[in-house]
Amino acid sequence: MLIDIIMKIIRLLIITATCLLLSACVHKVVTTPAKIAYKTTKGVVKGGIAVGKAITGKKDKQDKKENDKE
């Protein structure tokens, strides 16, 4: 009787520990590709903006301020 209760408690602890470890693995598997995709998209957008500005010849406020200082 006492052994059955102890075995149930041990099983519950093992299942809980396994769930916690697997949730950490799933978090890592999901967030790593998301970070890579975010950085890649950010670079593409910045490059597209730079090309658009080069073609149209438009300047930012920051570019205008730098040119005014010179």
CHARMM-style PDB file with segment names, atoms N, HN, CA, C and O in Angstrom:
ATOM      1  N   MET     1       0.830  -1.196   0.000  1.00  0.00      PROA
ATOM      2  CA  MET     1       0.000   0.000   0.000  1.00  0.00      PROA
ATOM      3  C   MET     1       0.871   1.254   0.000  1.00  0.00      PROA
ATOM      4  O   MET     1       0.678   2.149  -0.823  1.00  0.00      PROA
ATOM      5  N   LEU     2       1.820   1.314   0.916  1.00  0.00      PROA
ATOM      6  HN  LEU     2       1.976   0.587   1.585  1.00  0.00      PROA
ATOM      7  CA  LEU     2       2.708   2.468   1.003  1.00  0.00      PROA
ATOM      8  C   LEU     2       3.606   2.563  -0.231  1.00  0.00      PROA
ATOM      9  O   LEU     2       3.916   3.653  -0.710  1.00  0.00      PROA
ATOM     10  N   ILE     3       4.016   1.395  -0.735  1.00  0.00      PROA
ATOM     11  HN  ILE     3       3.764   0.509  -0.346  1.00  0.00      PROA
ATOM     12  CA  ILE     3       4.867   1.372  -1.923  1.00  0.00      PROA
ATOM     13  C   ILE     3       4.085   1.887  -3.132  1.00  0.00      PROA
ATOM     14  O   ILE     3       4.651   2.586  -3.973  1.00  0.00      PROA
ATOM     15  N   ASP     4       2.818   1.562  -3.234  1.00  0.00      PROA
ATOM     16  HN  ASP     4       2.358   0.994  -2.552  1.00  0.00      PROA
ATOM     17  CA  ASP     4       1.988   2.037  -4.343  1.00  0.00      PROA
ATOM     18  C   ASP     4       1.870   3.559  -4.332  1.00  0.00      PROA
ATOM     19  O   ASP     4       1.926   4.202  -5.380  1.00  0.00      PROA
ATOM     20  N   ILE     5       1.708   4.119  -3.159  1.00  0.00      PROA
ATOM     21  HN  ILE     5       1.662   3.597  -2.308  1.00  0.00      PROA
ATOM     22  CA  ILE     5       1.600   5.583  -3.040  1.00  0.00      PROA
ATOM     23  C   ILE     5       2.919   6.244  -3.426  1.00  0.00      PROA
ATOM     24  O   ILE     5       2.928   7.253  -4.131  1.00  0.00      PROA
ATOM     25  N   ILE     6       4.019   5.683  -2.969  1.00  0.00      PROA
ATOM     26  HN  ILE     6       4.012   4.863  -2.396  1.00  0.00      PROA
ATOM     27  CA  ILE     6       5.340   6.234  -3.297  1.00  0.00      PROA
ATOM     28  C   ILE     6       5.580   6.129  -4.805  1.00  0.00      PROA
ATOM     29  O   ILE     6       6.094   7.069  -5.413  1.00  0.00      PROA
ATOM     30  N   MET     7       5.218   5.008  -5.410  1.00  0.00      PROA
ATOM     31  HN  MET     7       4.801   4.245  -4.917  1.00  0.00      PROA
ATOM     32  CA  MET     7       5.402   4.827  -6.858  1.00  0.00      PROA
ATOM     33  C   MET     7       4.557   5.828  -7.651  1.00  0.00      PROA
ATOM     34  O   MET     7       5.007   6.348  -8.672  1.00  0.00      PROA
ATOM     35  N   LYS     8       3.347   6.096  -7.188  1.00  0.00      PROA
ATOM     36  HN  LYS     8       2.982   5.674  -6.359  1.00  0.00      PROA
ATOM     37  CA  LYS     8       2.499   7.081  -7.870  1.00  0.00      PROA
ATOM     38  C   LYS     8       3.109   8.473  -7.790  1.00  0.00      PROA
ATOM     39  O   LYS     8       3.078   9.230  -8.760  1.00  0.00      PROA
ATOM     40  N   ILE     9       3.663   8.807  -6.631  1.00  0.00      PROA
ATOM     41  HN  ILE     9       3.689   8.193  -5.842  1.00  0.00      PROA
ATOM     42  CA  ILE     9       4.302  10.117  -6.457  1.00  0.00      PROA
ATOM     43  C   ILE     9       5.527  10.227  -7.357  1.00  0.00      PROA
ATOM     44  O   ILE     9       5.747  11.262  -7.985  1.00  0.00      PROA
ATOM     45  N   ILE    10       6.323   9.166  -7.421  1.00  0.00      PROA
ATOM     46  HN  ILE    10       6.145   8.325  -6.910  1.00  0.00      PROA
ATOM     47  CA  ILE    10       7.511   9.178  -8.283  1.00  0.00      PROA
ATOM     48  C   ILE    10       7.107   9.311  -9.748  1.00  0.00      PROA
ATOM     49  O   ILE    10       7.725  10.076 -10.490  1.00  0.00      PROA
ATOM     50  N   ARG    11       6.089   8.585 -10.170  1.00  0.00      PROA
ATOM     51  HN  ARG    11       5.587   7.964  -9.568  1.00  0.00      PROA
ATOM     52  CA  ARG    11       5.611   8.693 -11.553  1.00  0.00      PROA
ATOM     53  C   ARG    11       5.144  10.117 -11.865  1.00  0.00      PROA
ATOM     54  O   ARG    11       5.441  10.659 -12.929  1.00  0.00      PROA
ATOM     55  N   LEU    12       4.430  10.699 -10.944  1.00  0.00      PROA
ATOM     56  HN  LEU    12       4.189  10.259 -10.079  1.00  0.00      PROA
ATOM     57  CA  LEU    12       3.947  12.063 -11.137  1.00  0.00      PROA
ATOM     58  C   LEU    12       5.110  13.043 -11.264  1.00  0.00      PROA
ATOM     59  O   LEU    12       5.083  13.940 -12.106  1.00  0.00      PROA
ATOM     60  N   LEU    13       6.122  12.868 -10.431  1.00  0.00      PROA
ATOM     61  HN  LEU    13       6.144  12.138  -9.747  1.00  0.00      PROA
ATOM     62  CA  LEU    13       7.308  13.736 -10.511  1.00  0.00      PROA
ATOM     63  C   LEU    13       8.048  13.553 -11.832  1.00  0.00      PROA
ATOM     64  O   LEU    13       8.506  14.526 -12.431  1.00  0.00      PROA
ATOM     65  N   ILE    14       8.161  12.318 -12.278  1.00  0.00      PROA
ATOM     66  HN  ILE    14       7.788  11.528 -11.791  1.00  0.00      PROA
ATOM     67  CA  ILE    14       8.849  12.056 -13.549  1.00  0.00      PROA
ATOM     68  C   ILE    14       8.073  12.669 -14.712  1.00  0.00      PROA
ATOM     69  O   ILE    14       8.671  13.276 -15.600  1.00  0.00      PROA
ATOM     70  N   ILE    15       6.773  12.521 -14.718  1.00  0.00      PROA
ATOM     71  HN  ILE    15       6.286  12.028 -13.997  1.00  0.00      PROA
ATOM     72  CA  ILE    15       5.951  13.101 -15.794  1.00  0.00      PROA
ATOM     73  C   ILE    15       6.049  14.629 -15.780  1.00  0.00      PROA
ATOM     74  O   ILE    15       6.159  15.255 -16.834  1.00  0.00      PROA
ATOM     75  N   THR    16       6.011  15.220 -14.603  1.00  0.00      PROA
ATOM     76  HN  THR    16       5.922  14.712 -13.747  1.00  0.00      PROA
ATOM     77  CA  THR    16       6.125  16.680 -14.494  1.00  0.00      PROA
ATOM     78  C   THR    16       7.482  17.163 -14.989  1.00  0.00      PROA
ATOM     79  O   THR    16       7.562  18.147 -15.725  1.00  0.00      PROA
ATOM     80  N   ALA    17       8.542  16.480 -14.590  1.00  0.00      PROA
ATOM     81  HN  ALA    17       8.477  15.681 -13.992  1.00  0.00      PROA
ATOM     82  CA  ALA    17       9.882  16.872 -15.026  1.00  0.00      PROA
ATOM     83  C   ALA    17      10.028  16.733 -16.534  1.00  0.00      PROA
ATOM     84  O   ALA    17      10.632  17.590 -17.180  1.00  0.00      PROA
ATOM     85  N   THR    18       9.486  15.674 -17.093  1.00  0.00      PROA
ATOM     86  HN  THR    18       8.995  14.979 -16.569  1.00  0.00      PROA
ATOM     87  CA  THR    18       9.552  15.472 -18.537  1.00  0.00      PROA
ATOM     88  C   THR    18       8.802  16.573 -19.281  1.00  0.00      PROA
ATOM     89  O   THR    18       9.286  17.076 -20.295  1.00  0.00      PROA
ATOM     90  N   CYS    19       7.652  16.943 -18.795  1.00  0.00      PROA
ATOM     91  HN  CYS    19       7.259  16.535 -17.971  1.00  0.00      PROA
ATOM     92  CA  CYS    19       6.877  18.018 -19.429  1.00  0.00      PROA
ATOM     93  C   CYS    19       7.642  19.337 -19.404  1.00  0.00      PROA
ATOM     94  O   CYS    19       7.664  20.065 -20.396  1.00  0.00      PROA
ATOM     95  N   LEU    20       8.258  19.637 -18.287  1.00  0.00      PROA
ATOM     96  HN  LEU    20       8.240  19.045 -17.481  1.00  0.00      PROA
ATOM     97  CA  LEU    20       9.020  20.888 -18.183  1.00  0.00      PROA
ATOM     98  C   LEU    20      10.208  20.890 -19.139  1.00  0.00      PROA
ATOM     99  O   LEU    20      10.477  21.899 -19.791  1.00  0.00      PROA
ATOM    100  N   LEU    21      10.920  19.772 -19.226  1.00  0.00      PROA
ATOM    101  HN  LEU    21      10.702  18.953 -18.696  1.00  0.00      PROA
ATOM    102  CA  LEU    21      12.065  19.691 -20.126  1.00  0.00      PROA
ATOM    103  C   LEU    21      11.637  19.783 -21.584  1.00  0.00      PROA
ATOM    104  O   LEU    21      12.299  20.445 -22.383  1.00  0.00      PROA
ATOM    105  N   LEU    22      10.543  19.128 -21.935  1.00  0.00      PROA
ATOM    106  HN  LEU    22      10.005  18.590 -21.286  1.00  0.00      PROA
ATOM    107  CA  LEU    22      10.075  19.193 -23.313  1.00  0.00      PROA
ATOM    108  C   LEU    22       9.571  20.582 -23.688  1.00  0.00      PROA
ATOM    109  O   LEU    22       9.727  21.007 -24.833  1.00  0.00      PROA
ATOM    110  N   SER    23       8.977  21.284 -22.750  1.00  0.00      PROA
ATOM    111  HN  SER    23       8.851  20.938 -21.820  1.00  0.00      PROA
ATOM    112  CA  SER    23       8.505  22.636 -23.059  1.00  0.00      PROA
ATOM    113  C   SER    23       9.684  23.562 -23.337  1.00  0.00      PROA
ATOM    114  O   SER    23       9.581  24.462 -24.170  1.00  0.00      PROA
ATOM    115  N   ALA    24      10.796  23.350 -22.651  1.00  0.00      PROA
ATOM    116  HN  ALA    24      10.879  22.619 -21.974  1.00  0.00      PROA
ATOM    117  CA  ALA    24      11.992  24.157 -22.916  1.00  0.00      PROA
ATOM    118  C   ALA    24      12.533  23.853 -24.310  1.00  0.00      PROA
ATOM    119  O   ALA    24      12.966  24.762 -25.018  1.00  0.00      PROA
ATOM    120  N   CYS    25      12.511  22.586 -24.707  1.00  0.00      PROA
ATOM    121  HN  CYS    25      12.159  21.848 -24.132  1.00  0.00      PROA
ATOM    122  CA  CYS    25      12.985  22.207 -26.040  1.00  0.00      PROA
ATOM    123  C   CYS    25      12.103  22.804 -27.128  1.00  0.00      PROA
ATOM    124  O   CYS    25      12.605  23.322 -28.126  1.00  0.00      PROA
ATOM    125  N   VAL    26      10.809  22.734 -26.939  1.00  0.00      PROA
ATOM    126  HN  VAL    26      10.401  22.314 -26.128  1.00  0.00      PROA
ATOM    127  CA  VAL    26       9.875  23.287 -27.926  1.00  0.00      PROA
ATOM    128  C   VAL    26      10.066  24.795 -28.044  1.00  0.00      PROA
ATOM    129  O   VAL    26      10.028  25.340 -29.147  1.00  0.00      PROA
ATOM    130  N   HSD    27      10.269  25.467 -26.923  1.00  0.00      PROA
ATOM    131  HN  HSD    27      10.300  25.024 -26.027  1.00  0.00      PROA
ATOM    132  CA  HSD    27      10.504  26.913 -26.946  1.00  0.00      PROA
ATOM    133  C   HSD    27      11.740  27.233 -27.775  1.00  0.00      PROA
ATOM    134  O   HSD    27      11.715  28.163 -28.581  1.00  0.00      PROA
ATOM    135  N   LYS    28      12.807  26.488 -27.594  1.00  0.00      PROA
ATOM    136  HN  LYS    28      12.826  25.732 -26.939  1.00  0.00      PROA
ATOM    137  CA  LYS    28      14.049  26.725 -28.333  1.00  0.00      PROA
ATOM    138  C   LYS    28      13.850  26.460 -29.817  1.00  0.00      PROA
ATOM    139  O   LYS    28      14.337  27.220 -30.654  1.00  0.00      PROA
ATOM    140  N   VAL    29      13.137  25.389 -30.149  1.00  0.00      PROA
ATOM    141  HN  VAL    29      12.742  24.771 -29.469  1.00  0.00      PROA
ATOM    142  CA  VAL    29      12.916  25.030 -31.549  1.00  0.00      PROA
ATOM    143  C   VAL    29      12.057  26.080 -32.248  1.00  0.00      PROA
ATOM    144  O   VAL    29      12.245  26.329 -33.439  1.00  0.00      PROA
ATOM    145  N   VAL    30      11.141  26.687 -31.549  1.00  0.00      PROA
ATOM    146  HN  VAL    30      10.988  26.485 -30.581  1.00  0.00      PROA
ATOM    147  CA  VAL    30      10.240  27.668 -32.161  1.00  0.00      PROA
ATOM    148  C   VAL    30      10.899  29.041 -32.262  1.00  0.00      PROA
ATOM    149  O   VAL    30      10.766  29.706 -33.289  1.00  0.00      PROA
ATOM    150  N   THR    31      11.597  29.475 -31.236  1.00  0.00      PROA
ATOM    151  HN  THR    31      11.705  28.935 -30.401  1.00  0.00      PROA
ATOM    152  CA  THR    31      12.115  30.844 -31.226  1.00  0.00      PROA
ATOM    153  C   THR    31      13.346  31.032 -32.106  1.00  0.00      PROA
ATOM    154  O   THR    31      13.541  32.122 -32.644  1.00  0.00      PROA
ATOM    155  N   THR    32      14.183  30.010 -32.271  1.00  0.00      PROA
ATOM    156  HN  THR    32      14.025  29.125 -31.834  1.00  0.00      PROA
ATOM    157  CA  THR    32      15.389  30.173 -33.074  1.00  0.00      PROA
ATOM    158  C   THR    32      15.064  30.493 -34.537  1.00  0.00      PROA
ATOM    159  O   THR    32      15.601  31.468 -35.061  1.00  0.00      PROA
ATOM    160  N   PRO    33      14.217  29.726 -35.216  1.00  0.00      PROA
ATOM    161  CA  PRO    33      13.887  30.101 -36.596  1.00  0.00      PROA
ATOM    162  C   PRO    33      13.167  31.449 -36.695  1.00  0.00      PROA
ATOM    163  O   PRO    33      13.331  32.171 -37.679  1.00  0.00      PROA
ATOM    164  N   ALA    34      12.381  31.783 -35.691  1.00  0.00      PROA
ATOM    165  HN  ALA    34      12.248  31.197 -34.892  1.00  0.00      PROA
ATOM    166  CA  ALA    34      11.682  33.072 -35.719  1.00  0.00      PROA
ATOM    167  C   ALA    34      12.677  34.221 -35.646  1.00  0.00      PROA
ATOM    168  O   ALA    34      12.508  35.227 -36.337  1.00  0.00      PROA
ATOM    169  N   LYS    35      13.703  34.090 -34.828  1.00  0.00      PROA
ATOM    170  HN  LYS    35      13.840  33.273 -34.267  1.00  0.00      PROA
ATOM    171  CA  LYS    35      14.730  35.130 -34.734  1.00  0.00      PROA
ATOM    172  C   LYS    35      15.484  35.271 -36.050  1.00  0.00      PROA
ATOM    173  O   LYS    35      15.761  36.384 -36.498  1.00  0.00      PROA
ATOM    174  N   ILE    36      15.814  34.146 -36.665  1.00  0.00      PROA
ATOM    175  HN  ILE    36      15.589  33.242 -36.302  1.00  0.00      PROA
ATOM    176  CA  ILE    36      16.537  34.185 -37.944  1.00  0.00      PROA
ATOM    177  C   ILE    36      15.677  34.836 -39.018  1.00  0.00      PROA
ATOM    178  O   ILE    36      16.167  35.657 -39.793  1.00  0.00      PROA
ATOM    179  N   ALA    37      14.408  34.478 -39.068  1.00  0.00      PROA
ATOM    180  HN  ALA    37      14.010  33.811 -38.438  1.00  0.00      PROA
ATOM    181  CA  ALA    37      13.503  35.059 -40.057  1.00  0.00      PROA
ATOM    182  C   ALA    37      13.350  36.558 -39.835  1.00  0.00      PROA
ATOM    183  O   ALA    37      13.300  37.323 -40.799  1.00  0.00      PROA
ATOM    184  N   TYR    38      13.276  36.985 -38.581  1.00  0.00      PROA
ATOM    185  HN  TYR    38      13.317  36.364 -37.798  1.00  0.00      PROA
ATOM    186  CA  TYR    38      13.139  38.414 -38.275  1.00  0.00      PROA
ATOM    187  C   TYR    38      14.371  39.183 -38.744  1.00  0.00      PROA
ATOM    188  O   TYR    38      14.246  40.234 -39.374  1.00  0.00      PROA
ATOM    189  N   LYS    39      15.549  38.667 -38.442  1.00  0.00      PROA
ATOM    190  HN  LYS    39      15.651  37.813 -37.930  1.00  0.00      PROA
ATOM    191  CA  LYS    39      16.783  39.366 -38.843  1.00  0.00      PROA
ATOM    192  C   LYS    39      16.911  39.422 -40.358  1.00  0.00      PROA
ATOM    193  O   LYS    39      17.323  40.444 -40.907  1.00  0.00      PROA
ATOM    194  N   THR    40      16.565  38.342 -41.032  1.00  0.00      PROA
ATOM    195  HN  THR    40      16.230  37.512 -40.585  1.00  0.00      PROA
ATOM    196  CA  THR    40      16.657  38.313 -42.496  1.00  0.00      PROA
ATOM    197  C   THR    40      15.684  39.311 -43.113  1.00  0.00      PROA
ATOM    198  O   THR    40      16.051  40.066 -44.012  1.00  0.00      PROA
ATOM    199  N   THR    41      14.459  39.313 -42.635  1.00  0.00      PROA
ATOM    200  HN  THR    41      14.161  38.700 -41.904  1.00  0.00      PROA
ATOM    201  CA  THR    41      13.455  40.232 -43.169  1.00  0.00      PROA
ATOM    202  C   THR    41      13.847  41.674 -42.903  1.00  0.00      PROA
ATOM    203  O   THR    41      13.660  42.539 -43.758  1.00  0.00      PROA
ATOM    204  N   LYS    42      14.389  41.934 -41.729  1.00  0.00      PROA
ATOM    205  HN  LYS    42      14.541  41.231 -41.035  1.00  0.00      PROA
ATOM    206  CA  LYS    42      14.814  43.293 -41.395  1.00  0.00      PROA
ATOM    207  C   LYS    42      15.890  43.774 -42.356  1.00  0.00      PROA
ATOM    208  O   LYS    42      15.865  44.923 -42.798  1.00  0.00      PROA
ATOM    209  N   GLY    43      16.834  42.899 -42.680  1.00  0.00      PROA
ATOM    210  HN  GLY    43      16.854  41.966 -42.321  1.00  0.00      PROA
ATOM    211  CA  GLY    43      17.892  43.263 -43.627  1.00  0.00      PROA
ATOM    212  C   GLY    43      17.345  43.524 -45.013  1.00  0.00      PROA
ATOM    213  O   GLY    43      17.780  44.461 -45.683  1.00  0.00      PROA
ATOM    214  N   VAL    44      16.401  42.713 -45.457  1.00  0.00      PROA
ATOM    215  HN  VAL    44      16.047  41.951 -44.913  1.00  0.00      PROA
ATOM    216  CA  VAL    44      15.812  42.885 -46.788  1.00  0.00      PROA
ATOM    217  C   VAL    44      15.052  44.199 -46.856  1.00  0.00      PROA
ATOM    218  O   VAL    44      15.149  44.919 -47.850  1.00  0.00      PROA
ATOM    219  N   VAL    45      14.302  44.519 -45.817  1.00  0.00      PROA
ATOM    220  HN  VAL    45      14.224  43.934 -45.010  1.00  0.00      PROA
ATOM    221  CA  VAL    45      13.530  45.762 -45.810  1.00  0.00      PROA
ATOM    222  C   VAL    45      14.469  46.970 -45.823  1.00  0.00      PROA
ATOM    223  O   VAL    45      14.241  47.924 -46.567  1.00  0.00      PROA
ATOM    224  N   LYS    46      15.514  46.933 -45.008  1.00  0.00      PROA
ATOM    225  HN  LYS    46      15.700  46.158 -44.404  1.00  0.00      PROA
ATOM    226  CA  LYS    46      16.458  48.058 -44.991  1.00  0.00      PROA
ATOM    227  C   LYS    46      17.128  48.224 -46.353  1.00  0.00      PROA
ATOM    228  O   LYS    46      17.317  49.342 -46.832  1.00  0.00      PROA
ATOM    229  N   GLY    47      17.484  47.095 -46.971  1.00  0.00      PROA
ATOM    230  HN  GLY    47      17.331  46.186 -46.582  1.00  0.00      PROA
ATOM    231  CA  GLY    47      18.097  47.161 -48.304  1.00  0.00      PROA
ATOM    232  C   GLY    47      17.136  47.726 -49.332  1.00  0.00      PROA
ATOM    233  O   GLY    47      17.529  48.518 -50.189  1.00  0.00      PROA
ATOM    234  N   GLY    48      15.880  47.320 -49.248  1.00  0.00      PROA
ATOM    235  HN  GLY    48      15.561  46.677 -48.551  1.00  0.00      PROA
ATOM    236  CA  GLY    48      14.872  47.837 -50.177  1.00  0.00      PROA
ATOM    237  C   GLY    48      14.654  49.321 -50.015  1.00  0.00      PROA
ATOM    238  O   GLY    48      14.480  50.041 -50.998  1.00  0.00      PROA
ATOM    239  N   ILE    49      14.662  49.780 -48.782  1.00  0.00      PROA
ATOM    240  HN  ILE    49      14.803  49.194 -47.983  1.00  0.00      PROA
ATOM    241  CA  ILE    49      14.505  51.213 -48.525  1.00  0.00      PROA
ATOM    242  C   ILE    49      15.698  51.990 -49.076  1.00  0.00      PROA
ATOM    243  O   ILE    49      15.534  53.056 -49.669  1.00  0.00      PROA
ATOM    244  N   ALA    50      16.897  51.449 -48.875  1.00  0.00      PROA
ATOM    245  HN  ALA    50      17.031  50.584 -48.393  1.00  0.00      PROA
ATOM    246  CA  ALA    50      18.097  52.129 -49.376  1.00  0.00      PROA
ATOM    247  C   ALA    50      18.079  52.217 -50.900  1.00  0.00      PROA
ATOM    248  O   ALA    50      18.445  53.247 -51.466  1.00  0.00      PROA
ATOM    249  N   VAL    51      17.659  51.151 -51.559  1.00  0.00      PROA
ATOM    250  HN  VAL    51      17.363  50.314 -51.099  1.00  0.00      PROA
ATOM    251  CA  VAL    51      17.581  51.167 -53.023  1.00  0.00      PROA
ATOM    252  C   VAL    51      16.529  52.167 -53.481  1.00  0.00      PROA
ATOM    253  O   VAL    51      16.754  52.912 -54.435  1.00  0.00      PROA
ATOM    254  N   GLY    52      15.386  52.187 -52.810  1.00  0.00      PROA
ATOM    255  HN  GLY    52      15.204  51.581 -52.035  1.00  0.00      PROA
ATOM    256  CA  GLY    52      14.338  53.141 -53.164  1.00  0.00      PROA
ATOM    257  C   GLY    52      14.798  54.581 -53.019  1.00  0.00      PROA
ATOM    258  O   GLY    52      14.493  55.424 -53.862  1.00  0.00      PROA
ATOM    259  N   LYS    53      15.527  54.860 -51.959  1.00  0.00      PROA
ATOM    260  HN  LYS    53      15.775  54.175 -51.274  1.00  0.00      PROA
ATOM    261  CA  LYS    53      16.038  56.227 -51.766  1.00  0.00      PROA
ATOM    262  C   LYS    53      17.078  56.574 -52.812  1.00  0.00      PROA
ATOM    263  O   LYS    53      17.132  57.711 -53.280  1.00  0.00      PROA
ATOM    264  N   ALA    54      17.911  55.604 -53.185  1.00  0.00      PROA
ATOM    265  HN  ALA    54      17.867  54.680 -52.804  1.00  0.00      PROA
ATOM    266  CA  ALA    54      18.942  55.866 -54.194  1.00  0.00      PROA
ATOM    267  C   ALA    54      18.314  56.152 -55.552  1.00  0.00      PROA
ATOM    268  O   ALA    54      18.794  57.004 -56.300  1.00  0.00      PROA
ATOM    269  N   ILE    55      17.242  55.440 -55.863  1.00  0.00      PROA
ATOM    270  HN  ILE    55      16.852  54.749 -55.255  1.00  0.00      PROA
ATOM    271  CA  ILE    55      16.598  55.636 -57.161  1.00  0.00      PROA
ATOM    272  C   ILE    55      15.849  56.960 -57.204  1.00  0.00      PROA
ATOM    273  O   ILE    55      15.949  57.688 -58.191  1.00  0.00      PROA
ATOM    274  N   THR    56      15.104  57.286 -56.155  1.00  0.00      PROA
ATOM    275  HN  THR    56      15.023  56.694 -55.353  1.00  0.00      PROA
ATOM    276  CA  THR    56      14.286  58.494 -56.171  1.00  0.00      PROA
ATOM    277  C   THR    56      15.076  59.732 -55.774  1.00  0.00      PROA
ATOM    278  O   THR    56      14.673  60.851 -56.090  1.00  0.00      PROA
ATOM    279  N   GLY    57      16.179  59.545 -55.095  1.00  0.00      PROA
ATOM    280  HN  GLY    57      16.506  58.635 -54.838  1.00  0.00      PROA
ATOM    281  CA  GLY    57      16.992  60.687 -54.676  1.00  0.00      PROA
ATOM    282  C   GLY    57      16.458  61.388 -53.447  1.00  0.00      PROA
ATOM    283  O   GLY    57      16.899  62.494 -53.135  1.00  0.00      PROA
ATOM    284  N   LYS    58      15.518  60.777 -52.738  1.00  0.00      PROA
ATOM    285  HN  LYS    58      15.159  59.879 -52.992  1.00  0.00      PROA
ATOM    286  CA  LYS    58      14.978  61.380 -51.524  1.00  0.00      PROA
ATOM    287  C   LYS    58      15.951  61.205 -50.373  1.00  0.00      PROA
ATOM    288  O   LYS    58      16.709  60.238 -50.318  1.00  0.00      PROA
ATOM    289  N   LYS    59      15.913  62.163 -49.454  1.00  0.00      PROA
ATOM    290  HN  LYS    59      15.297  62.949 -49.498  1.00  0.00      PROA
ATOM    291  CA  LYS    59      16.799  62.105 -48.300  1.00  0.00      PROA
ATOM    292  C   LYS    59      15.994  62.179 -47.007  1.00  0.00      PROA
ATOM    293  O   LYS    59      14.900  62.741 -46.969  1.00  0.00      PROA
ATOM    294  N   ASP    60      16.555  61.602 -45.958  1.00  0.00      PROA
ATOM    295  HN  ASP    60      17.444  61.145 -45.989  1.00  0.00      PROA
ATOM    296  CA  ASP    60      15.944  61.665 -44.630  1.00  0.00      PROA
ATOM    297  C   ASP    60      16.189  63.033 -44.010  1.00  0.00      PROA
ATOM    298  O   ASP    60      16.947  63.851 -44.530  1.00  0.00      PROA
ATOM    299  N   LYS    61      15.530  63.249 -42.893  1.00  0.00      PROA
ATOM    300  HN  LYS    61      14.915  62.584 -42.471  1.00  0.00      PROA
ATOM    301  CA  LYS    61      15.817  64.442 -42.099  1.00  0.00      PROA
ATOM    302  C   LYS    61      17.250  64.396 -41.601  1.00  0.00      PROA
ATOM    303  O   LYS    61      17.929  65.421 -41.540  1.00  0.00      PROA
ATOM    304  N   GLN    62      17.708  63.196 -41.243  1.00  0.00      PROA
ATOM    305  HN  GLN    62      17.157  62.363 -41.293  1.00  0.00      PROA
ATOM    306  CA  GLN    62      19.077  63.055 -40.735  1.00  0.00      PROA
ATOM    307  C   GLN    62      20.086  63.384 -41.835  1.00  0.00      PROA
ATOM    308  O   GLN    62      21.088  64.050 -41.573  1.00  0.00      PROA
ATOM    309  N   ASP    63      19.835  62.928 -43.055  1.00  0.00      PROA
ATOM    310  HN  ASP    63      19.021  62.387 -43.268  1.00  0.00      PROA
ATOM    311  CA  ASP    63      20.735  63.244 -44.161  1.00  0.00      PROA
ATOM    312  C   ASP    63      20.760  64.747 -44.422  1.00  0.00      PROA
ATOM    313  O   ASP    63      21.816  65.317 -44.695  1.00  0.00      PROA
ATOM    314  N   LYS    64      19.602  65.383 -44.339  1.00  0.00      PROA
ATOM    315  HN  LYS    64      18.744  64.920 -44.117  1.00  0.00      PROA
ATOM    316  CA  LYS    64      19.544  66.828 -44.556  1.00  0.00      PROA
ATOM    317  C   LYS    64      20.310  67.590 -43.475  1.00  0.00      PROA
ATOM    318  O   LYS    64      20.991  68.574 -43.765  1.00  0.00      PROA
ATOM    319  N   LYS    65      20.194  67.127 -42.223  1.00  0.00      PROA
ATOM    320  HN  LYS    65      19.641  66.328 -41.988  1.00  0.00      PROA
ATOM    321  CA  LYS    65      20.912  67.782 -41.127  1.00  0.00      PROA
ATOM    322  C   LYS    65      22.413  67.651 -41.319  1.00  0.00      PROA
ATOM    323  O   LYS    65      23.148  68.605 -41.064  1.00  0.00      PROA
ATOM    324  N   GLU    66      22.883  66.496 -41.761  1.00  0.00      PROA
ATOM    325  HN  GLU    66      22.286  65.721 -41.968  1.00  0.00      PROA
ATOM    326  CA  GLU    66      24.319  66.294 -41.984  1.00  0.00      PROA
ATOM    327  C   GLU    66      24.814  67.185 -43.115  1.00  0.00      PROA
ATOM    328  O   GLU    66      25.914  67.731 -43.041  1.00  0.00      PROA
ATOM    329  N   ASN    67      24.009  67.334 -44.157  1.00  0.00      PROA
ATOM    330  HN  ASN    67      23.115  66.891 -44.217  1.00  0.00      PROA
ATOM    331  CA  ASN    67      24.417  68.189 -45.275  1.00  0.00      PROA
ATOM    332  C   ASN    67      24.406  69.670 -44.878  1.00  0.00      PROA
ATOM    333  O   ASN    67      25.221  70.446 -45.376  1.00  0.00      PROA
ATOM    334  N   ASP    68      23.488  70.066 -43.985  1.00  0.00      PROA
ATOM    335  HN  ASP    68      22.826  69.435 -43.581  1.00  0.00      PROA
ATOM    336  CA  ASP    68      23.442  71.451 -43.532  1.00  0.00      PROA
ATOM    337  C   ASP    68      24.664  71.809 -42.686  1.00  0.00      PROA
ATOM    338  O   ASP    68      25.144  72.941 -42.729  1.00  0.00      PROA
ATOM    339  N   LYS    69      25.161  70.846 -41.920  1.00  0.00      PROA
ATOM    340  HN  LYS    69      24.771  69.925 -41.884  1.00  0.00      PROA
ATOM    341  CA  LYS    69      26.312  71.092 -41.056  1.00  0.00      PROA
ATOM    342  C   LYS    69      27.580  71.321 -41.883  1.00  0.00      PROA
ATOM    343  O   LYS    69      28.465  72.073 -41.475  1.00  0.00      PROA
ATOM    344  N   GLU    70      27.659  70.674 -43.034  1.00  0.00      PROA
ATOM    345  HN  GLU    70      26.940  70.063 -43.364  1.00  0.00      PROA
ATOM    346  CA  GLU    70      28.854  70.800 -43.892  1.00  0.00      PROA
ATOM    347  C   GLU    70      28.805  72.093 -44.612  1.00  0.00      PROA
ATOM    348  OT1 GLU    70      29.710  72.402 -45.387  1.00  0.00      PROA
TER     349      GLU     70
END
